[in-house]
Amino acid sequence: MTRKDFKSAVAAFFAALLVSLPVAAQTDGTDVESLLESLAQADSDTAAERLERQVITEWSKSGSPAMDLLLRRGKDALERSEFDVASEHFGALTDHAPDFAEGWLGLAQAYYGAERFGPAMDALERVLALEPRHFGALRGVASIHEQVDRPALAYRAYERVLELRPHDPEVQQALERLERQVRGIAL
């Protein structure tokens, strides 16, 4: 896989993570904790996908119409690959709602799209400080480590993603690909 193909695949994942959510999706009052537990133990791809959407929907609830608007505008800009515009919207969102992890995830995606890996990693660290089980952020961390040629760190992050969402063939492929690179390097 070339660097360009890899970057495209990661960008597609990030975009799907943010923009594929149904706006009015409901979780039937189930809390994120139990959804994450169910996701980690899902027995089929279909069940895992449904649970993942529910988790992401819960994480995407800011509790503020104004913050939801900034989130939507940032997502729309990401869809158009307008990374500077997306950064502005997500930057405003994180300024006004610093404890809303999805704002930081969007900011990380905008930075990643602009190939600003340092700021993207900083934003991902903020996501993980707020929600340590955020599989999207962990996948982003792994992708950046892989991009900057830190295969052992990428491998560890991908392992954690797979613990949280075991039905991810792209992460399984990444682990197989990286395993060849990290042989001989203590994990």
Disulfide bonds with the S-S distance in Angstrom:
none
